[in-house]
Amino acid sequence: MARILVTNDDGYFSPGIDALAAALGALGEVTIVAPQTEASAVGHALTLRRPLRFVAIKPGVWAVDGTPTDCVNIALSQLYPDGVDLVVSGINKGLNVGDDVTYSGTVAGALEAALLGYPAMAVSLDYPGEGADFRPAAAVAADLAAGLLASPLPVRSFLNVNIPDGRFRGVRATVQARRNHVTKIAKRIDPRGLPYFWVEEAEDDWEHSEVSDHQAVRDGYVSVTPLQPDLTDHDLVGRMEKLTALVKVE
């Protein structure tokens, strides 16, 4: 029986993680280890400056008062020292396409698993709001998970899956979209006259690409993007050799 670890960044109480775990249950033993509180947009953060609590919520469900990356590491060390067959992170309430993967705690959960050598997948839904039905997205995730269990990706690679709300037209293999990102910072004054700041929703201008994850979801398709943690711009390595030759070493 396959051993499947499920995490997310919305918290162990999210309906998305419940639907995901239920669908994956047909493939093997499923254990949820997820943040105790919402940890959206924390990226690939590890908690290093305070202790972490690991709490059993109910059979098969654990909470960690940390990040998705913390959850994966604690789950593997405390529950599965011999490893798991698959790690699935999600279902996130909202898409994680294009450059947003660098912020996403959901994607970071799968990234950490891949770095540790395990097959992994992040799953996100174009979330319409409270009362959303996560079951169709969970069924897609289960089909893809079955495929990964049967034919794992190369080590250190993982999938980022984004699913439109409602009925979808099919599934596309995609690449990360690009956008011109403008972060909005709102400055306000508290009752004592001191300034404070809110990071607000960004303004996005997406570059058009027929093969991007953003475009696939806009067209009504499930987007499946293979990712890997190597951020090296290999095309620029030769240029860097010329640049480094200019540095004087005494």
Order of alpha helices (4+ residues) and beta strands (2+ residues): beta-alpha-beta-beta-beta-alpha-beta-alpha-beta-alpha-beta-beta-beta-beta-alpha-beta-alpha
